[in-house]
Amino acid sequence: MRVVTYILLALLLLLQYPLWLGKGSWLKVWEVGKQVEAQKQSNELTQRRNAALDAEVRDLKRGTDALEERARSELGMVRQGEMFFQVVGGDGAATASGVAAATPPTGKIK
């Protein structure tokens, strides 16, 4: 009787092995579930970024305001006849008595 008990116990353990440690085990399913959640978050961030870039592309294709804004901020361009004042200071706060330097109308912003 004792031998039969050990044989049944060994069979039970052999049947449990794939469930806990095999190829499709609970642990691997749990790990894959965590990876799926991480990928979903990454996909959501990428979709947001793509939507923002799509909106920017549409805005650049339709109007001149976005082109002008980009030219001013990234290329440092100013309009014809416009004057640019750059305030130089250590604290970064612009005041009425701050030092200002005028650049030519077609100059670049540094």
N, C-alpha and C positions, 0 to 999 in steps of 0.2 A: 504494500500500500504506500509505503514511503517513497519508493522508486517512482510510482505513478505520479505522486504529488510533485516530485522534482522534475519529472518530464513535462508535466503540464505547466509548471512554473517557468521552465526554460522556453517552452513554446510561447507562453504569454509574453515573455521578455523579447523573444525574436519577433513577435508580431508588433510589439510596441516600438521597436527600434526605428522602423521607417517613419513612424508617426512623429517621433521626437527628433531624430538625428539624420534621417534619410534625405533624399533629393527634394521631396516636396514636404518637408517637415514644417511644423508650426513655427519654429525659429526662423526658417528661411522666408516663410510667408510674412511674418512680422517685419523682417528686415526689408523685404521688397515693398511692403506697405509704407514703411517710412521713406524709402527712396521715391515712391510714387508721390507722396505728399510733398517732398522737397522739390521734385520736378514740377509739380503743379504750381508751387509758389514761384519757381523760376520762370515758368511759362507765363504766369500772370504779370510778373514784372516786365518781361519782354514784350507782352502784348500792350502794356501801358506805354512803354517806350516807343513801340512801333506806331501806336495811335498818335502820340505827340509828334513824332517825325512826319507822319502822314498829314496831320493838320498843318504843320509848318510848310511842307511841300505845297499843299493846296493854297496856302496863304501866299507863298512866294509866286505861284503861278498866276494868281488872280490879281493881286494888288501891288501897288508900288510902295505902300507904307512899310511892309515887311522888308522889302529890298533896301529902302532908305535906312531903316533901323539897323539892319545887318551891316550896311556900309559904314554907318557911324560907329557902331560898337566894335566891329571886328577889324575894319580896315582903317578906321580913324579919319574918315572923310568928313568934310564940311561942305555946305552949299556955297555957290558963287555969291560973293558979297557978304557972307556971314563971317563973324569974327569969333574965334575960340579963345577962351581965357582958361589957363591952367593955374590952379591955386597950389602953391608949393608950401608945405608946412609939415612940421614934425608930428603933430597930433592928428592930422587928417581932417580937422574941422575947418570949414571955410568961414571966414569972418569978413566983415566989410573992410577991415584994415589989412587983410591978407595980401601977400605979394602975388601979383598977377602978371602973366606974360602972354602977349598976343601973338598968335601965329598967323601966317598968311592964309587967305581964304582957301587955298587949295592944298594946304599943308596937312601933314599926317599927325594924328594924336599919338603921343607916347605915354 
